[in-house]
Amino acid sequence: MTYEIALSDRTYLSWSLRGWLLFKRFGISYKAQHAWLASDESHCLA
């Protein structure tokens, strides 16, 4: 099973980093989507 996680810009928010570290540390399979929340037009890339 592969989970999907949404990551924001780590410069501004550490919460997305915490989720990523959990998946990485325990070897859980994941697919990351990156969202830039501090831009004028917030968007998500697959």
C-alpha positions in Angstrom: 0.0 0.0 0.0 1.3 3.4 -0.9 0.1 6.5 0.9 -0.1 10.0 -0.5 1.2 12.8 1.5 1.1 16.6 0.9 4.2 18.5 1.6 4.3 22.3 1.9 7.4 24.5 1.6 9.6 23.4 4.5 11.0 26.9 4.8 7.7 28.2 6.2 6.0 25.2 7.8 7.6 22.3 9.7 4.3 20.3 10.0 4.7 18.7 6.6 8.3 17.8 7.4 7.2 15.9 10.5 4.9 13.7 8.4 7.6 13.1 5.8 10.1 12.1 8.5 7.7 9.6 10.0 7.2 7.8 6.6 10.9 7.9 5.9 12.0 6.7 9.3 9.7 3.6 9.3 10.2 2.8 5.6 6.5 3.4 4.8 5.8 3.6 1.1 4.5 7.1 0.0 4.0 9.4 -2.9 4.6 13.0 -2.1 2.7 16.0 -3.6 4.3 19.4 -3.1 2.2 22.5 -2.4 3.7 26.0 -2.2 1.6 27.8 0.3 3.5 31.1 0.4 3.1 32.0 -3.2 0.5 34.3 -4.7 -1.2 31.4 -6.4 -1.1 28.3 -4.2 -1.0 25.2 -6.3 -0.2 21.5 -6.0 2.1 19.5 -8.3 1.8 15.7 -8.6 
